[in-house]
């Protein structure tokens, strides 16, 4: 299946789709809503390379997002699928290992894949799963720092 050239979907990918990718999706969606068209029209969604379908976002993810006035309580995890890949204009991974998994499973979409921190020196967003609240705050900070460079990339390529 070929990508829909009119697609304005951004797919964010981590492992279980309960911590990093739902947090990144909420933060990026919020940032894009403040941008002019067409960026404020982008659909932002998430999935996981090893996700079970139907899990809610972690408590700490929800708490971090709540501090920003964002509510992801309706989030339910899902695994990455060919359909999600086909619908996405951009597929954004949290780590190089996620990117490698995606590239090996969906080689036809490699040209649409990048890292969330692609344009920064430290490109990895560490997994806060099972750690304390501060690890989730650090994860959020790593994402917030990267969002301007992602938006700049979307502007250049749209």
N, C-alpha and C positions, 0 to 999 in steps of 0.2 A: 504494500500500500504506500503510495507516495504522500508526502506532506501536502497539506492544504496550504497553498501559497498565501491565502488570506488569513491564515492562523495567527492569532495574537495570544497564544497560550504559552506560558512559561511553566515548565515542569521542574520542580526542585526535588532532588533525590538524596536520601541518606540510607541507612541500613534498615531500621525497623519502622520508620515513618511515624514515630511517636515523640521524638525530641527535636532534632535539628531541622529536618525538612518542614514540619508544620510551623516551627518558629520562624524559619527563614521565609516561608510563604507569607505568613501574616505580616512580617516586617517589610518585605519587599512590596507586597500589595499596598500596604499603607503608604509607603514612599512613592509608589507609582501613581496613586490617586491624587497626589499633590502636583503631578507633572501635567504639562499641556498634552492635548491630543497629538498623536495616537497613544502615547504611553499610558495615559490614565484609563484607557479602555482595555488594557491587557488583562487577561484572565491568568491568575497565578494559582497553581495547584501543586500537590506533592505526592510522592510515593516512596517506596523503599525497595532496595535490592533484595532484602530478605524479610519483607514485612508479612505479617498475618493480616488478613482482611478484618476490619471492624474494631480494632483497638482504638481507644481514645488517646489524645495527646497526654503526655505525662503530667503529673501534678505540678512539677516545677516549671515545665514549659508553659502551662496555663498561667501560673503565678507570675512568671517573668513577663508574659504578654499583657497580663492584666495591669502591670505597672505602666504600660504604654497605652492603656485604655483599649486594648485589643482583646477580643473574645474569640477563642478557638475551641470553645467547649463542644461545638458540634462536629469537630474534626473526627474522622474515622480513618484509620490506616488502610493502606492498600498496597499490593505489590506492583512494581513496574510491569507494564504490559505492552505488547506491540501497539495496541490501540492508543495508549497514552503517549508513547513515543511518536507515533504517526501524527497525532494532533498537535504536538508541541513545536513551536517555532524555535524555542531554546530549551535545552535540557541541561540543568545546572546541578552539578554534583558537589557534595560537601568536602570530599577528600579525593586524592589521586586514586586510591583503591576503588572508590565508588565509580570514578570515571573509567578506570580500566574494565571493571565489570560491565558497565554500560556499553563501552566500545566493543567488547568481545561478544556481547549478546545482541547488539543492534548496530553492526558495522555500517549499515546504510545511513545511519543518522550521525556519524562521527563529526561531520561538519557543523552540526548544530549543538555540539556538546562543549561545555566549559566548566571550570571550577567556580564556585561562588566567590572565592578570593583570587581569581585568575590574574588579576592585574596588580596584585600586591606581593610583597616579598615573601611573606609567610602565607602559603596558599591553602593550608589545611585548617579546617574547622574541627577541633577535637570533639569527641563524643562525650557528652556529659552524663550519659545513661548510668544510673546507679550511684552517682556522686551527689554531693550536697548542692544547695541552692546557689552558692557562689560559682560553682562550675557552670551552671546554667547562665548566670549573669555574664561570665567570661565568654561563653558561647555567643550570647546575644551581642556583646560588644564587638566580637570578631565579625559578626554579620553586619552590624550597623556601620562599622568602618568600611566594609566592602561595597555597600549599596551605592554610593555615589559613582564608583568606577563601573559598576554594572549598568547603571542608568546611562552613563556616558557611552558605553559600548552599544546599548540599545539605540541611542540617538544616532550614532554613526552608522549603524547597520539597518536602520528602518527606512 
